[in-house]
Amino acid sequence: MSFKLGRYTDDGRPFELPVSAAIQRFAFLAKSGAGKTYCAADLAEEMLKNGVPIIVIDPMGIWWGLRKASDGKSDGYPVVVFGGDHGDLALDEKKAEDLARAIVESNISAVIDVAELSHAALQRFIPPFLEELRHVNVEDRHIFIEEADVIAPQKPGPDETRCLGAVDVFVRRGGNKNLGTTLISQRSAVVNKNVLTQSDFLVVLRTTAPQDKEAVAAWAVAKSADRKELNAWLDSLAKLRNGEAYVWGELPGAGGEVDVQKVKVQFRLRETFHATRENLKKFKGVKPMPVDEFVAKFSKIFEGEAPPVFTPEHLRSKARESREQEDEQDWSEFEPRLRALEEKLA
């Protein structure tokens, strides 16, 4: 089994990663429109196909598209969505720990749509969610963090330091609890470098801004001793086509040997719906596939068994049952005791 992500651009060979990469760390970086979220979703699809549960922290409100095929009609993958316009269940920022624990215990894949949360609410939600996730997780699981620059900024404000610290610890130590991560950002320059440089795989799509190239260089400089060669490579990033990327990390060679490599890859087409504004206009009326079974599985753990419903008809039915049971009861064994009691009272 492997993650089939696309093809090498030089010779057309399939580009694949082993399933064990699910607990490693990725960073998808690119300017807007180059395909970073699109290509990261390829990785998410491959994990879902191979039975690896995923969690997406989604400030954009578009990852619900995993639930629908790319044609906007067929079903996608059974992913439960919390919050947002397409949420199966409401998102309560005050129950972040309970949410993390229930997701792990029910072993579902989930999209946490935080697009409607205020920045302050998001900063409050992320730390306890990630901390509890790291505490309770056992099986292989992968966390996608969209717009990573928002929750792991290079220059955090006073109210952002705890969130940054939680992300930093999660990325650094998550592997010890079988948790992999993918950071996604169109603003490479403002993603925290202490977090970014921990990535095992750097996936760089079209990048043009000098400050963003320098952010990429902060990761790459440790892998390349030749600064002149590195600068030439950084300049080449502006010429990449949509969905075309350099993948840099420990990769299998043509002969199967594994080594740190930098390769150019054309990522495959998505199998699920890319829920951008443009696509929603093109495919009107797209609704995610139902996942009632998975929602019920989660809710049973998150909320416990549903309380009995005491409707008027329910109470009348219980009353009838009680009367019928009284009519059928054999009272003969109690008659001597009743007579004795009546005599005593008299």
FENFEN-V883765 format. One record per backbone hydrogen bond with DSSP energy under -0.5 kcal/mol. NH is the residue of the N-H (numbers start at 1). CO is the residue of the C=O. If there is no record, write none. Layout:
BEGIN
<<NH/CO> <NH/CO>>
END
This chain:
BEGIN
<<3/17> <4/2> <5/3> <5/15> <6/15> <7/266> <8/13> <9/264> <12/8> <15/6> <16/14> <17/3> <19/1> <21/18> <22/19> <23/20> <24/21> <26/181> <27/201> <28/183> <29/27> <29/203> <30/185> <31/206> <34/31> <39/35> <40/36> <41/37> <42/38> <43/39> <44/40> <45/41> <46/42> <47/43> <48/44> <49/45> <50/46> <51/48> <52/47> <53/51> <53/140> <55/142> <56/110> <57/55> <57/144> <58/56> <58/112> <59/57> <65/62> <66/63> <67/64> <68/65> <69/74> <70/271> <72/69> <76/67> <77/66> <79/77> <80/109> <82/111> <83/81> <83/89> <87/84> <88/81> <89/81> <92/90> <93/91> <95/92> <96/93> <99/95> <100/96> <101/97> <102/98> <103/99> <104/100> <105/101> <106/102> <107/103> <108/103> <109/78> <110/54> <111/80> <112/56> <112/110> <113/82> <113/111> <114/58> <114/112> <115/58> <117/114> <122/118> <123/119> <124/120> <125/121> <126/122> <127/123> <128/124> <129/125> <130/126> <131/127> <132/128> <133/129> <134/130> <135/131> <136/132> <137/133> <141/178> <142/53> <143/180> <144/55> <144/142> <145/143> <145/182> <146/57> <146/144> <148/145> <148/184> <150/147> <151/147> <152/148> <154/190> <160/157> <161/157> <164/160> <165/161> <166/162> <167/163> <168/164> <169/165> <170/166> <171/167> <172/168> <173/169> <174/170> <176/173> <177/174> <178/175> <179/174> <180/141> <180/178> <181/24> <182/143> <183/26> <184/145> <185/28> <190/187> <191/188> <192/152> <195/192> <196/192> <197/193> <198/195> <199/196> <200/25> <201/25> <202/248> <203/27> <203/201> <204/202> <204/246> <205/29> <205/203> <207/237> <213/209> <214/210> <215/211> <216/212> <217/213> <218/214> <219/215> <219/216> <220/216> <221/217> <222/219> <223/220> <224/220> <227/225> <230/226> <231/227> <232/228> <233/229> <234/230> <235/231> <236/232> <237/233> <237/234> <238/235> <239/236> <240/237> <243/34> <244/241> <245/265> <246/204> <247/245> <247/263> <248/202> <248/246> <249/247> <249/261> <251/249> <251/259> <253/257> <256/253> <259/251> <261/249> <261/259> <263/247> <265/245> <265/263> <266/7> <267/243> <267/265> <268/5> <273/65> <273/68> <275/62> <275/273> <276/274> <280/276> <281/277> <282/278> <283/279> <284/282> <286/283> <289/67> <294/291> <295/291> <296/292> <297/293> <298/294> <299/295> <300/296> <301/297> <301/298> <302/298> <303/299> <304/299> <304/300> <310/308> <311/309> <315/311> <316/312> <317/313> <318/314> <319/315> <320/316> <321/317> <322/318> <323/319> <324/320> <325/321> <326/322> <327/323> <328/324> <329/325> <329/326> <331/329> <334/331> <335/331> <335/332> <336/332> <338/334> <339/335> <340/336> <341/337> <342/338> <343/339> <344/340> <345/341> <346/342>>
END
